């Protein structure tokens, strides 16, 4: 790919979503956008860029951002975060909390918010708590899959057998063994499309905890600063932010303080 053309794709990704495409990734970009070119009947990356820039609906921009970001996720990924979530929720409930609000900021195909939901339901038991989880993503495609809440047997392997039986229901699909997230999970999770590059965000705080994991690695420092500042403003005092194990808030201006690896709390 011509270096100038690559820079134009980089500028588009950054302008639309704050995503940083690093130098030397031209071949990866070509592979990622090839399927969109085929779907649209276009023969070159230049044609595709022209199509993107001429599209006033914004629909193809969303598809472009879908293919250039990695949507790898799994149930109970980085399990220490869910252990910390359960511990903190029990502490808050013992302190009198009756209403709990959480945000899965880059929810992808739903494994993270549903993992949060089952962790919370397990920890709370029959306690009469008003519980909601907001799950957001930039991609309409992954949000649609998340709302369906249907996963194959391999996707559920990280879950203990007891949780798989309690929180997922078998659904028929020919010879495939599929499972749907139970009503108990789906009724506490709300999915919405959101661009993390564009704070302030429409939701109201205070939030008890935010999971914003494995997404800031795509952003430059300015976008990370804006995002972390917005999250800090939404968190309640004593609430916490979980980031990916490969991510850090080092170098950002924030009052959030590290309490565990990749977990940051707002001071009381």
C-alpha positions as a Python dict, from the first residue, in 0.01 Angstrom:
ca = {
    (1, 'X'): (0, 0, 0),
    (2, 'X'): (123, 347, -88),
    (3, 'X'): (248, 519, 233),
    (4, 'X'): (37, 827, 167),
    (5, 'X'): (-276, 617, 123),
    (6, 'X'): (-199, 433, 447),
    (7, 'X'): (-164, 765, 630),
    (8, 'X'): (-505, 870, 498),
    (9, 'X'): (-663, 554, 643),
    (10, 'X'): (-479, 623, 971),
    (11, 'X'): (-610, 979, 981),
    (12, 'X'): (-964, 861, 913),
    (13, 'X'): (-953, 601, 1193),
    (14, 'X'): (-817, 858, 1436),
    (15, 'X'): (-1060, 1131, 1336),
    (16, 'X'): (-1366, 907, 1363),
    (17, 'X'): (-1283, 698, 1670),
    (18, 'X'): (-949, 802, 1816),
    (19, 'X'): (-797, 474, 1697),
    (20, 'X'): (-424, 477, 1630),
    (21, 'X'): (-298, 256, 1347),
    (22, 'X'): (75, 212, 1394),
    (23, 'X'): (342, 240, 1127),
    (24, 'X'): (437, -84, 957),
    (25, 'X'): (86, -234, 973),
    (26, 'X'): (1, -179, 606),
    (27, 'X'): (-31, -550, 524),
    (28, 'X'): (-261, -604, 821),
    (29, 'X'): (-483, -315, 713),
    (30, 'X'): (-500, -448, 356),
    (31, 'X'): (-612, -788, 486),
    (32, 'X'): (-872, -635, 718),
    (33, 'X'): (-1036, -407, 460),
    (34, 'X'): (-1030, -667, 180),
    (35, 'X'): (-1361, -819, 294),
    (36, 'X'): (-1530, -477, 287),
    (37, 'X'): (-1394, -416, -63),
    (38, 'X'): (-1537, -751, -177),
    (39, 'X'): (-1873, -681, -14),
    (40, 'X'): (-1897, -348, -194),
    (41, 'X'): (-1761, -470, -528),
    (42, 'X'): (-1456, -244, -510),
    (43, 'X'): (-1120, -342, -658),
    (44, 'X'): (-865, -133, -467),
    (45, 'X'): (-790, 26, -131),
    (46, 'X'): (-801, 369, -299),
    (47, 'X'): (-1155, 301, -423),
    (48, 'X'): (-1254, 193, -74),
    (49, 'X'): (-1110, 507, 86),
    (50, 'X'): (-1296, 723, -167),
    (51, 'X'): (-1615, 532, -85),
    (52, 'X'): (-1564, 587, 288),
    (53, 'X'): (-1508, 958, 248),
    (54, 'X'): (-1813, 996, 22),
    (55, 'X'): (-2047, 797, 250),
    (56, 'X'): (-2272, 1048, 428),
    (57, 'X'): (-2478, 784, 612),
    (58, 'X'): (-2188, 687, 839),
    (59, 'X'): (-2275, 321, 795),
    (60, 'X'): (-1959, 220, 613),
    (61, 'X'): (-1739, 405, 863),
    (62, 'X'): (-1884, 178, 1133),
    (63, 'X'): (-1807, -128, 918),
    (64, 'X'): (-1452, -1, 858),
    (65, 'X'): (-1392, 48, 1229),
    (66, 'X'): (-1536, -299, 1293),
    (67, 'X'): (-1280, -471, 1072),
    (68, 'X'): (-973, -278, 1190),
    (69, 'X'): (-1029, -338, 1560),
    (70, 'X'): (-980, -676, 1722),
    (71, 'X'): (-1293, -806, 1893),
    (72, 'X'): (-1124, -1089, 2085),
    (73, 'X'): (-1293, -1149, 2416),
    (74, 'X'): (-1395, -1437, 2640),
    (75, 'X'): (-1600, -1512, 2947),
    (76, 'X'): (-1423, -1427, 3274),
    (77, 'X'): (-1121, -1294, 3085),
    (78, 'X'): (-864, -1165, 3337),
    (79, 'X'): (-1051, -1336, 3625),
    (80, 'X'): (-887, -1127, 3897),
    (81, 'X'): (-1110, -837, 3794),
    (82, 'X'): (-1424, -1040, 3855),
    (83, 'X'): (-1295, -1161, 4190),
    (84, 'X'): (-1234, -799, 4287),
    (85, 'X'): (-1581, -704, 4163),
    (86, 'X'): (-1746, -969, 4382),
    (87, 'X'): (-1544, -863, 4689),
    (88, 'X'): (-1625, -495, 4646),
    (89, 'X'): (-1995, -555, 4585),
    (90, 'X'): (-2026, -756, 4905),
    (91, 'X'): (-1851, -477, 5093),
    (92, 'X'): (-2081, -212, 4947),
    (93, 'X'): (-2394, -414, 5024),
    (94, 'X'): (-2279, -471, 5381),
    (95, 'X'): (-2239, -94, 5399),
    (96, 'X'): (-2604, -47, 5305),
    (97, 'X'): (-2599, -16, 4925),
    (98, 'X'): (-2937, -94, 4764),
    (99, 'X'): (-2870, 34, 4411),
    (100, 'X'): (-2568, -71, 4201),
    (101, 'X'): (-2470, 61, 3859),
    (102, 'X'): (-2190, -65, 3634),
    (103, 'X'): (-2050, 8, 3289),
    (104, 'X'): (-1880, -230, 3047),
    (105, 'X'): (-1732, 35, 2817),
    (106, 'X'): (-1605, -186, 2533),
    (107, 'X'): (-1843, -478, 2562),
    (108, 'X'): (-1775, -639, 2222),
    (109, 'X'): (-1991, -950, 2172),
    (110, 'X'): (-2117, -953, 2529),
    (111, 'X'): (-1889, -1190, 2714),
    (112, 'X'): (-1763, -918, 2948),
    (113, 'X'): (-2097, -768, 3061),
    (114, 'X'): (-2255, -1112, 3097),
    (115, 'X'): (-1953, -1220, 3303),
    (116, 'X'): (-2006, -913, 3520),
    (117, 'X'): (-2375, -998, 3552),
    (118, 'X'): (-2325, -1358, 3659),
    (119, 'X'): (-2049, -1255, 3901),
    (120, 'X'): (-2281, -1000, 4060),
    (121, 'X'): (-2581, -1235, 4074),
    (122, 'X'): (-2367, -1506, 4234),
    (123, 'X'): (-2230, -1264, 4492),
    (124, 'X'): (-2564, -1100, 4575),
    (125, 'X'): (-2775, -1412, 4600),
    (126, 'X'): (-3130, -1318, 4703),
    (127, 'X'): (-3036, -970, 4828),
    (128, 'X'): (-3297, -715, 4706),
    (129, 'X'): (-3059, -497, 4504),
    (130, 'X'): (-3150, -268, 4213),
    (131, 'X'): (-2884, -384, 3966),
    (132, 'X'): (-2804, -259, 3615),
    (133, 'X'): (-2507, -293, 3378),
    (134, 'X'): (-2466, -60, 3081),
    (135, 'X'): (-2273, -231, 2800),
    (136, 'X'): (-2145, -15, 2514),
    (137, 'X'): (-1945, -61, 2198),
    (138, 'X'): (-1875, 133, 1880),
    (139, 'X'): (-1960, -165, 1659),
    (140, 'X'): (-2324, -225, 1571),
    (141, 'X'): (-2236, -576, 1451),
    (142, 'X'): (-2093, -695, 1782),
    (143, 'X'): (-2373, -524, 1975),
    (144, 'X'): (-2630, -720, 1774),
    (145, 'X'): (-2454, -1046, 1864),
    (146, 'X'): (-2430, -940, 2227),
    (147, 'X'): (-2802, -864, 2246),
    (148, 'X'): (-2878, -1208, 2103),
    (149, 'X'): (-2661, -1357, 2377),
    (150, 'X'): (-2601, -1683, 2188),
    (151, 'X'): (-2265, -1861, 2219),
    (152, 'X'): (-2120, -2196, 2123),
    (153, 'X'): (-2000, -2452, 2373),
    (154, 'X'): (-1634, -2357, 2328),
    (155, 'X'): (-1706, -1995, 2427),
    (156, 'X'): (-1849, -2113, 2760),
    (157, 'X'): (-1547, -2326, 2852),
    (158, 'X'): (-1402, -2067, 3097),
    (159, 'X'): (-1719, -2087, 3309),
    (160, 'X'): (-1760, -2337, 3593),
    (161, 'X'): (-2015, -2605, 3507),
    (162, 'X'): (-2253, -2477, 3775),
    (163, 'X'): (-2262, -2127, 3624),
    (164, 'X'): (-2303, -2264, 3273),
    (165, 'X'): (-2609, -2461, 3386),
    (166, 'X'): (-2755, -2178, 3592),
    (167, 'X'): (-2709, -1887, 3353),
    (168, 'X'): (-2730, -2036, 3002),
    (169, 'X'): (-3002, -2226, 2818),
    (170, 'X'): (-2951, -2469, 2532),
    (171, 'X'): (-3092, -2364, 2196),
    (172, 'X'): (-3142, -2588, 1895),
    (173, 'X'): (-2942, -2519, 1579),
    (174, 'X'): (-2906, -2838, 1380),
    (175, 'X'): (-2599, -3029, 1491),
    (176, 'X'): (-2445, -2729, 1666),
    (177, 'X'): (-2463, -2700, 2044),
    (178, 'X'): (-2549, -2339, 2125),
    (179, 'X'): (-2638, -2162, 2447),
    (180, 'X'): (-2834, -1844, 2512),
    (181, 'X'): (-2773, -1613, 2808),
    (182, 'X'): (-3059, -1661, 3051),
    (183, 'X'): (-3328, -1405, 3121),
    (184, 'X'): (-3165, -1347, 3461),
    (185, 'X'): (-2851, -1220, 3285),
    (186, 'X'): (-3017, -1033, 3002),
    (187, 'X'): (-3259, -841, 3221),
    (188, 'X'): (-2975, -664, 3406),
    (189, 'X'): (-2766, -573, 3097),
    (190, 'X'): (-2856, -289, 2858),
    (191, 'X'): (-2660, -258, 2531),
    (192, 'X'): (-2602, 80, 2363),
    (193, 'X'): (-2376, 209, 2086),
    (194, 'X'): (-2119, 463, 2208),
    (195, 'X'): (-1803, 623, 2071),
    (196, 'X'): (-1551, 641, 2355),
    (197, 'X'): (-1369, 919, 2173),
    (198, 'X'): (-1656, 1161, 2233),
    (199, 'X'): (-1701, 1247, 2603),
    (200, 'X'): (-1894, 1378, 2786),
    (201, 'X'): (-2109, 1067, 2773),
    (202, 'X'): (-2489, 1065, 2800),
    (203, 'X'): (-2514, 836, 3102),
    (204, 'X'): (-2546, 971, 3453),
    (205, 'X'): (-2335, 871, 3749),
    (206, 'X'): (-2250, 775, 3999),
    (207, 'X'): (-2126, 438, 3879),
    (208, 'X'): (-1995, 178, 4120),
    (209, 'X'): (-1743, 30, 3878),
    (210, 'X'): (-1634, 60, 3516),
    (211, 'X'): (-1467, -210, 3308),
    (212, 'X'): (-1280, -39, 3023),
    (213, 'X'): (-1044, -316, 2919),
    (214, 'X'): (-825, -377, 2617),
    (215, 'X'): (-953, -77, 2425),
    (216, 'X'): (-725, 209, 2535),
    (217, 'X'): (-437, 33, 2359),
    (218, 'X'): (-592, 161, 2036),
    (219, 'X'): (-602, 526, 2151),
    (220, 'X'): (-343, 801, 2164),
    (221, 'X'): (-268, 984, 2488),
    (222, 'X'): (-512, 1269, 2425),
    (223, 'X'): (-805, 1032, 2373),
    (224, 'X'): (-702, 818, 2673),
    (225, 'X'): (-687, 1129, 2890),
    (226, 'X'): (-1036, 1238, 2785),
    (227, 'X'): (-1178, 891, 2842),
    (228, 'X'): (-1020, 840, 3184),
    (229, 'X'): (-1127, 1188, 3292),
    (230, 'X'): (-1486, 1113, 3193),
    (231, 'X'): (-1482, 778, 3375),
    (232, 'X'): (-1338, 940, 3687),
    (233, 'X'): (-1622, 1191, 3682),
    (234, 'X'): (-1882, 914, 3658),
    (235, 'X'): (-1738, 692, 3931),
    (236, 'X'): (-1866, 723, 4285),
    (237, 'X'): (-1610, 787, 4558),
    (238, 'X'): (-1467, 442, 4640),
    (239, 'X'): (-1573, 308, 4298),
    (240, 'X'): (-1317, 146, 4070),
    (241, 'X'): (-1199, 122, 3711),
    (242, 'X'): (-1062, -202, 3566),
    (243, 'X'): (-837, -179, 3259),
    (244, 'X'): (-666, -451, 3056),
    (245, 'X'): (-355, -613, 3198),
    (246, 'X'): (-151, -459, 2915),
    (247, 'X'): (-286, -111, 2992),
    (248, 'X'): (-193, 154, 3247),
    (249, 'X'): (-295, 503, 3355),
    (250, 'X'): (69, 606, 3391),
    (251, 'X'): (127, 947, 3237),
    (252, 'X'): (-238, 1052, 3261),
    (253, 'X'): (-374, 1318, 3494),
    (254, 'X'): (-618, 1145, 3725),
    (255, 'X'): (-711, 1110, 4090),
    (256, 'X'): (-765, 738, 4043),
    (257, 'X'): (-513, 533, 4236),
    (258, 'X'): (-389, 180, 4170),
    (259, 'X'): (-522, -65, 4428),
    (260, 'X'): (-439, -388, 4242),
    (261, 'X'): (-275, -469, 3908),
    (262, 'X'): (-487, -293, 3639),
    (263, 'X'): (-747, -181, 3896),
    (264, 'X'): (-778, 186, 3993),
    (265, 'X'): (-1007, 330, 4261),
    (266, 'X'): (-1147, 677, 4309),
    (267, 'X'): (-1053, 803, 4656),
    (268, 'X'): (-1345, 812, 4905),
}
